[in-house]
């Protein structure tokens, strides 16, 4: 399997780099300890943010198998502290949004568990091991294109930038920021001062934890909106493009190729789907016709006998060739009006959608020949459309996942802080930690069950 070969090569490269960095850091630490003559503080006890002069030692470290690449130059976050009122309002509204998302999708998890137990889906498709992680090119539903990788990096940066901004707005120091790697980028991080975070209480702390999720959701929605707006600038073809062919119907039996354009029937020139439909309205099932199509600049003719349309039993209706047309104008119109809750849901499931509508919409996020049916308004148009789609898709999904009330996710810390504040009002603080841990464990167990049950139920 190609994805497995790529994954093995990435793991080997990551392992070699990791071994080198670990050995280098240990050797440098020993060197610092030996050379300590005038300093009172040991190298491994240096203050957060203090650099020793060795780039690898100062900027690369490990949390188990996860590599952290950091910078201590985080003064950019101080700039946003000047706009504290705006960001506190933004953060408060964001927390409300995060709570709603957390409740809705936690309920969805439980409903999904009920569905799994009831219908026992087979462990294929989205349940396959490589599809459980968001690794572009390895996950079969997420292509390894430049647009997807850029979208992933943007999502991680936007998320952590939110934490850094609200930390400074709420007077928490930021020690460092950076990127987390486990073979591929899996996250970004901002390190607020631990003492400042521990000292923060109530809404300041909740706003800081919720800022990353809020940024992801707002950024994701903005990307989807921009994608919809830009896609409306594409000029769709009005030609009768044959996109699909019904098996065992006249066009299939005659050998008409997909992705060809109808140019004439019985010698009558036709240039739009409406003209083809009008011509066929004058025919009946059983009528012979000669269909002329063009593909790759070559014109071919196909004689056939028209059939009855599926679902009808009358010979009085128009004859049926058995083709599906690519409705480019209709798709542009549909996408323009899709910035709705239902429309957003369609985009979130698009990579997995095997329906006819889903296949038409794939032009928004996947490299497909369907782009030939549109005139792009400027160079790089489709690359930008794909970048916006995947930025929206990844960012919204990352926001939703992080909103779940499960430690160590941001939603878990928000839930934990909220329970502590509410329990304090009723002098029930002794139960707060147990309740938060119980909710977190319940959500974690549900997620593990959703992954494992399709396999366990088919042993």
C-alpha positions as CSV (number, residue, x, y, z in Angstrom):
1,X,0.0,0.0,0.0
2,X,1.4,3.4,-1.0
3,X,0.2,5.2,2.1
4,X,2.0,2.6,4.3
5,X,5.3,3.0,2.4
6,X,5.1,6.8,2.8
7,X,4.3,6.5,6.4
8,X,7.2,4.2,7.1
9,X,9.6,6.5,5.4
10,X,8.3,9.5,7.4
11,X,8.6,7.5,10.7
12,X,12.2,6.5,9.9
13,X,13.2,10.0,9.0
14,X,11.5,11.4,12.1
15,X,13.2,8.7,14.3
16,X,16.7,9.6,13.0
17,X,16.2,13.3,13.6
18,X,14.7,12.6,17.0
19,X,17.6,10.4,18.1
20,X,20.1,13.0,17.0
21,X,18.4,15.8,18.8
22,X,18.0,13.8,22.0
23,X,21.7,12.8,22.0
24,X,22.8,16.4,21.2
25,X,20.7,17.9,24.0
26,X,21.9,15.4,26.6
27,X,25.5,16.0,25.6
28,X,25.1,19.7,25.7
29,X,23.4,19.5,29.1
30,X,26.3,17.6,30.5
31,X,28.7,20.1,29.0
32,X,26.8,23.0,30.7
33,X,26.9,21.2,34.0
34,X,30.6,20.6,33.8
35,X,31.4,24.2,32.8
36,X,29.2,25.7,35.6
37,X,31.7,27.7,37.6
38,X,30.4,31.2,38.0
39,X,26.6,30.7,37.8
40,X,24.5,29.6,40.7
41,X,21.7,28.1,38.5
42,X,22.2,24.8,36.8
43,X,21.4,24.6,33.1
44,X,18.5,22.3,33.6
45,X,17.1,24.8,36.1
46,X,17.2,27.9,33.9
47,X,14.3,30.2,33.9
48,X,11.6,29.7,31.2
49,X,12.6,31.7,28.2
50,X,16.3,31.9,29.1
51,X,18.5,30.7,26.3
52,X,21.9,29.1,26.6
53,X,23.2,29.9,23.1
54,X,22.8,26.4,21.6
55,X,20.0,26.6,19.0
56,X,18.9,22.9,19.2
57,X,19.0,22.8,23.0
58,X,17.1,26.0,23.4
59,X,14.4,25.4,20.7
60,X,13.8,21.7,20.3
61,X,12.6,19.4,23.1
62,X,10.4,16.3,23.5
63,X,7.3,15.3,25.3
64,X,7.5,11.6,25.0
65,X,7.6,10.8,21.3
66,X,6.3,14.3,20.4
67,X,8.8,16.9,19.2
68,X,8.3,20.6,20.2
69,X,10.0,23.3,18.2
70,X,9.7,26.6,20.1
71,X,10.7,30.2,20.0
72,X,11.0,32.5,23.0
73,X,10.4,35.7,21.0
74,X,6.7,36.1,21.7
75,X,6.5,39.9,22.1
76,X,4.0,40.0,19.3
77,X,1.3,39.0,21.8
78,X,1.9,42.1,23.8
79,X,0.6,44.2,20.9
80,X,-2.9,42.8,21.2
81,X,-3.1,43.6,25.0
82,X,-3.8,47.2,23.8
83,X,-7.2,46.1,22.6
84,X,-8.2,44.3,25.8
85,X,-11.9,45.4,25.8
86,X,-12.5,44.1,22.3
87,X,-10.8,40.8,22.9
88,X,-12.6,40.3,26.2
89,X,-15.9,40.8,24.5
90,X,-14.8,38.5,21.6
91,X,-13.6,35.9,24.1
92,X,-16.8,36.0,26.1
93,X,-19.0,35.5,23.0
94,X,-16.6,32.8,21.9
95,X,-17.0,30.9,25.2
96,X,-20.8,30.9,24.8
97,X,-20.4,29.5,21.3
98,X,-17.9,26.9,22.5
99,X,-20.3,25.8,25.2
100,X,-23.1,25.4,22.6
101,X,-20.9,23.5,20.3
102,X,-19.6,21.3,23.1
103,X,-23.1,20.3,24.2
104,X,-24.4,19.7,20.7
105,X,-21.5,17.5,19.6
106,X,-21.3,15.6,22.9
107,X,-24.9,14.7,22.5
108,X,-24.0,13.7,18.9
109,X,-21.3,11.4,20.2
110,X,-23.9,9.5,22.4
111,X,-26.3,9.3,19.5
112,X,-23.5,7.9,17.3
113,X,-22.8,5.3,20.0
114,X,-26.5,4.3,20.0
115,X,-26.4,4.1,16.2
116,X,-23.3,1.9,16.3
117,X,-24.8,-0.5,18.8
118,X,-28.1,-0.7,16.9
119,X,-26.9,-1.1,13.3
120,X,-23.4,-2.6,13.8
121,X,-21.6,-0.8,10.9
122,X,-18.8,-2.8,9.3
123,X,-15.2,-1.6,10.1
124,X,-14.6,-0.2,6.6
125,X,-14.3,3.3,5.1
126,X,-14.0,5.9,7.8
127,X,-13.4,3.2,10.4
128,X,-10.2,1.9,8.8
129,X,-7.0,2.6,10.8
130,X,-5.4,5.1,8.4
131,X,-8.7,7.1,8.3
132,X,-8.9,7.8,12.1
133,X,-6.1,10.4,12.0
134,X,-6.0,13.6,10.1
135,X,-2.8,12.9,8.1
136,X,-3.1,14.3,4.5
137,X,-2.4,11.6,1.9
138,X,-2.6,8.8,4.4
139,X,-6.2,9.3,5.4
140,X,-8.0,8.2,2.1
141,X,-10.5,11.0,2.5
142,X,-8.0,13.8,2.9
143,X,-5.7,14.4,-0.1
144,X,-2.0,15.2,0.5
145,X,-2.1,18.3,-1.6
146,X,-0.3,21.6,-0.9
147,X,-3.7,23.2,-0.2
148,X,-4.5,20.7,2.6
149,X,-1.0,20.9,4.2
150,X,-1.2,24.8,4.2
151,X,-4.7,24.6,5.7
152,X,-3.5,22.3,8.4
153,X,-0.6,24.6,9.4
154,X,-3.0,27.7,9.3
155,X,-5.5,25.9,11.5
156,X,-2.9,25.1,14.1
157,X,-1.4,28.6,14.1
158,X,-4.8,30.3,14.3
159,X,-5.7,28.1,17.3
160,X,-2.6,28.7,19.3
161,X,-2.5,32.4,18.4
162,X,-5.9,32.8,20.1
163,X,-4.5,31.3,23.4
164,X,-1.5,33.7,23.2
165,X,-3.6,36.8,22.6
166,X,-6.1,36.1,25.4
167,X,-3.3,35.1,27.8
168,X,-1.7,38.6,27.4
169,X,-5.1,40.3,27.5
170,X,-5.8,38.6,30.8
171,X,-2.3,39.5,32.1
172,X,-0.8,36.1,31.9
173,X,2.8,36.0,30.6
174,X,3.6,34.0,27.5
175,X,6.9,32.1,27.8
176,X,7.2,30.5,24.4
177,X,5.3,29.4,21.3
178,X,5.9,26.7,18.7
179,X,5.0,23.7,16.7
180,X,4.3,20.1,17.8
181,X,5.5,17.2,15.5
182,X,4.8,13.5,15.6
183,X,6.2,12.5,12.2
184,X,3.9,15.3,10.8
185,X,2.6,18.5,12.3
186,X,0.0,17.6,14.8
187,X,-0.4,20.8,16.7
188,X,1.0,24.1,17.7
189,X,1.4,25.5,21.2
190,X,1.7,28.6,23.3
191,X,3.2,28.3,26.7
192,X,1.6,30.7,29.2
193,X,3.4,31.1,32.5
194,X,2.1,28.2,34.7
195,X,2.0,30.3,37.8
196,X,-0.1,33.0,36.1
197,X,-2.5,30.4,34.7
198,X,-2.9,28.8,38.1
199,X,-3.5,32.2,39.7
200,X,-6.2,33.1,37.1
201,X,-9.8,32.3,38.1
202,X,-13.2,32.3,36.4
203,X,-13.8,34.0,33.1
204,X,-10.3,35.3,32.4
205,X,-9.0,31.7,32.6
206,X,-12.0,30.3,30.6
207,X,-11.6,33.0,27.9
208,X,-8.0,32.0,27.5
209,X,-8.8,28.3,27.1
210,X,-11.7,29.0,24.7
211,X,-9.8,31.5,22.5
212,X,-8.2,28.8,20.3
213,X,-11.6,27.1,19.7
214,X,-13.3,30.4,19.0
215,X,-10.5,31.4,16.5
216,X,-10.9,28.0,14.7
217,X,-14.7,28.3,14.4
218,X,-14.6,31.9,13.3
219,X,-11.7,31.4,10.9
220,X,-13.4,28.2,9.5
221,X,-16.7,30.0,8.9
222,X,-14.9,32.9,7.3
223,X,-13.0,30.6,4.9
224,X,-16.3,28.8,3.9
225,X,-18.0,32.1,3.3
226,X,-15.1,33.3,1.1
227,X,-15.0,30.1,-0.8
228,X,-18.7,30.4,-1.6
229,X,-18.3,34.0,-2.6
230,X,-15.3,33.3,-4.9
231,X,-16.9,30.2,-6.5
232,X,-19.7,32.4,-7.6
233,X,-17.2,34.2,-9.8
234,X,-16.6,31.1,-11.9
235,X,-18.3,31.1,-15.3
236,X,-20.0,27.7,-15.7
237,X,-20.4,26.0,-19.1
238,X,-23.9,25.7,-20.5
239,X,-23.0,22.9,-22.8
240,X,-24.8,19.5,-22.4
241,X,-21.9,17.6,-20.7
242,X,-22.5,13.9,-20.2
243,X,-21.4,13.4,-16.6
244,X,-22.8,9.9,-15.9
245,X,-24.4,7.1,-17.8
246,X,-27.1,4.7,-16.6
247,X,-26.0,1.1,-16.9
248,X,-28.0,-1.0,-19.5
249,X,-29.7,2.0,-21.0
250,X,-29.4,3.2,-24.6
251,X,-26.3,5.4,-24.1
252,X,-24.5,2.7,-22.2
253,X,-25.4,0.0,-24.8
254,X,-24.2,2.3,-27.6
255,X,-20.9,3.0,-25.9
256,X,-21.3,6.8,-25.4
257,X,-18.3,8.0,-23.3
258,X,-18.5,10.0,-20.1
259,X,-17.3,13.6,-20.0
260,X,-18.3,14.0,-23.6
261,X,-20.5,16.9,-24.9
262,X,-23.6,16.5,-26.9
263,X,-23.4,18.5,-30.1
264,X,-26.3,17.2,-32.2
265,X,-29.1,14.6,-32.4
266,X,-30.2,13.4,-35.8
267,X,-28.1,16.1,-37.4
268,X,-29.8,18.9,-35.5
269,X,-27.2,21.1,-33.7
270,X,-27.7,21.4,-30.0
271,X,-25.6,23.5,-27.6
272,X,-27.5,23.5,-24.2
273,X,-29.2,21.0,-21.9
274,X,-32.4,22.8,-22.5
275,X,-32.2,22.3,-26.3
276,X,-31.5,18.6,-25.8
277,X,-34.5,18.2,-23.5
278,X,-36.7,20.1,-25.9
279,X,-35.6,17.9,-28.8
280,X,-36.2,14.7,-26.7
281,X,-39.7,16.0,-25.7
282,X,-40.7,15.3,-29.3
283,X,-39.6,11.7,-29.2
284,X,-41.1,8.5,-27.7
285,X,-39.6,5.3,-26.2
286,X,-38.6,3.0,-29.1
287,X,-37.6,5.9,-31.4
288,X,-34.2,5.5,-33.1
289,X,-31.8,8.4,-32.9
290,X,-28.2,9.2,-33.8
291,X,-26.4,11.0,-31.1
292,X,-23.4,13.1,-31.9
293,X,-20.9,13.9,-29.2
294,X,-17.5,15.5,-28.9
295,X,-14.7,14.5,-26.5
296,X,-11.1,15.6,-26.6
297,X,-11.8,17.5,-29.8
298,X,-13.0,14.3,-31.6
299,X,-16.6,14.1,-32.8
300,X,-18.3,10.7,-32.8
301,X,-21.8,9.4,-33.6
302,X,-23.7,6.7,-31.7
303,X,-27.0,5.2,-33.0
304,X,-29.4,4.1,-30.3
305,X,-33.0,3.3,-29.6
306,X,-34.6,5.4,-26.9
307,X,-36.0,3.8,-23.8
308,X,-38.6,4.7,-21.1
309,X,-37.5,6.9,-18.3
310,X,-36.9,4.9,-15.0
311,X,-40.0,4.9,-12.8
312,X,-42.4,5.3,-15.7
313,X,-44.5,2.6,-17.4
314,X,-45.9,4.7,-20.2
315,X,-44.7,5.0,-23.8
316,X,-46.4,8.4,-24.1
317,X,-43.6,10.2,-22.4
318,X,-40.4,11.5,-24.1
319,X,-37.7,9.0,-25.0
320,X,-34.8,8.5,-22.6
321,X,-31.1,8.1,-23.5
322,X,-29.9,7.2,-20.0
323,X,-27.4,10.0,-19.3
324,X,-26.8,12.4,-16.4
325,X,-25.7,15.9,-17.3
326,X,-23.2,18.0,-15.5
327,X,-25.2,20.9,-14.2
328,X,-22.5,23.6,-13.8
329,X,-24.8,26.6,-13.7
330,X,-27.0,24.8,-11.1
331,X,-24.1,23.9,-8.9
332,X,-22.9,27.6,-8.9
333,X,-26.4,28.7,-7.9
334,X,-26.6,26.0,-5.2
335,X,-23.2,26.9,-3.7
336,X,-24.1,30.6,-3.7
337,X,-27.0,29.9,-1.4
338,X,-25.3,27.3,0.8
339,X,-24.1,29.5,3.7
340,X,-26.7,28.0,6.0
341,X,-26.6,25.4,8.8
342,X,-27.6,22.6,6.3
343,X,-25.1,23.9,3.7
344,X,-22.3,23.9,6.3
345,X,-23.1,20.4,7.3
346,X,-22.9,19.3,3.7
347,X,-19.4,20.8,3.5
348,X,-18.3,19.1,6.8
349,X,-19.3,15.6,5.4
350,X,-18.2,16.3,1.8
351,X,-14.9,14.2,1.9
352,X,-17.0,11.2,2.9
353,X,-20.1,11.9,0.8
354,X,-20.7,9.3,-2.0
355,X,-24.0,10.7,-3.1
356,X,-24.6,12.3,-6.5
357,X,-24.7,15.8,-4.9
358,X,-21.5,15.0,-3.0
359,X,-19.7,14.0,-6.2
360,X,-20.7,17.3,-7.9
361,X,-19.5,19.3,-4.9
362,X,-16.0,17.7,-4.8
363,X,-14.8,20.3,-7.3
364,X,-14.6,22.6,-4.3
365,X,-11.9,20.6,-2.5
366,X,-10.4,18.0,-4.7
367,X,-8.3,18.0,-7.9
368,X,-10.9,16.8,-10.4
369,X,-11.5,17.2,-14.2
370,X,-14.8,18.9,-13.3
371,X,-12.9,22.2,-13.3
372,X,-12.8,22.1,-17.1
373,X,-16.5,23.0,-17.1
374,X,-15.8,26.4,-15.6
375,X,-13.9,29.5,-16.8
376,X,-11.7,30.6,-13.9
377,X,-11.7,34.4,-13.3
378,X,-8.0,34.5,-12.5
379,X,-4.9,32.3,-12.4
380,X,-4.6,30.1,-9.3
381,X,-8.4,30.3,-8.8
382,X,-8.9,26.6,-8.1
383,X,-5.9,26.4,-5.8
384,X,-7.4,29.2,-3.7
385,X,-10.8,27.6,-3.7
386,X,-9.3,24.3,-2.5
387,X,-7.2,26.2,0.2
388,X,-10.3,28.0,1.5
389,X,-12.4,24.8,1.5
390,X,-9.8,22.8,3.5
391,X,-8.9,25.7,5.8
392,X,-12.6,25.9,6.6
393,X,-13.1,22.1,6.9
394,X,-10.0,21.4,9.0
395,X,-10.4,24.5,11.2
396,X,-14.1,23.9,12.1
397,X,-13.4,20.2,12.8
398,X,-10.4,21.0,15.0
399,X,-12.6,23.5,16.8
400,X,-15.4,21.0,17.3
401,X,-13.0,18.3,18.6
402,X,-11.3,20.7,21.0
403,X,-14.6,21.9,22.4
404,X,-15.5,18.4,23.7
405,X,-15.6,18.3,27.5
406,X,-12.6,16.1,27.9
407,X,-9.2,16.9,29.5
408,X,-6.6,17.6,28.1
409,X,-8.7,19.3,25.4
410,X,-9.5,23.0,25.8
411,X,-13.2,22.1,26.2
412,X,-12.2,19.9,29.1
413,X,-10.4,22.7,30.9
414,X,-13.3,25.0,30.3
415,X,-15.7,22.4,31.7
416,X,-13.3,21.8,34.7
417,X,-13.0,25.6,35.5
418,X,-16.8,26.1,35.1
419,X,-17.6,23.2,37.5
420,X,-15.1,24.6,40.0
421,X,-16.6,28.1,39.9
422,X,-20.2,26.8,40.1
423,X,-19.5,24.3,42.9
424,X,-17.7,27.1,44.9
425,X,-21.0,29.1,45.0
426,X,-22.8,26.2,46.6
427,X,-19.8,25.2,48.8
428,X,-19.5,21.9,47.0
429,X,-15.8,22.3,46.0
430,X,-14.9,18.8,47.2
431,X,-17.0,17.2,44.5
432,X,-15.8,19.4,41.6
433,X,-12.7,17.5,40.6
434,X,-14.5,14.1,40.7
435,X,-17.4,15.4,38.6
436,X,-15.0,16.9,36.0
437,X,-13.0,13.7,35.9
438,X,-16.1,11.7,35.5
439,X,-17.4,13.7,32.6
440,X,-14.0,13.6,30.9
441,X,-13.8,9.8,31.3
442,X,-17.3,9.3,30.0
443,X,-16.6,11.3,26.8
444,X,-13.2,9.5,26.3
445,X,-14.9,6.1,26.8
446,X,-17.6,7.0,24.2
447,X,-15.0,8.0,21.7
448,X,-12.9,4.9,22.2
449,X,-16.1,2.8,21.9
450,X,-17.0,4.5,18.6
451,X,-13.7,3.5,17.2
452,X,-13.5,0.0,18.6
453,X,-17.0,-1.3,18.4
454,X,-17.2,-1.7,14.6
455,X,-14.3,-4.2,15.0
456,X,-15.5,-5.9,18.2
457,X,-19.0,-6.4,16.9
458,X,-17.8,-8.2,13.8
459,X,-15.3,-10.6,15.5
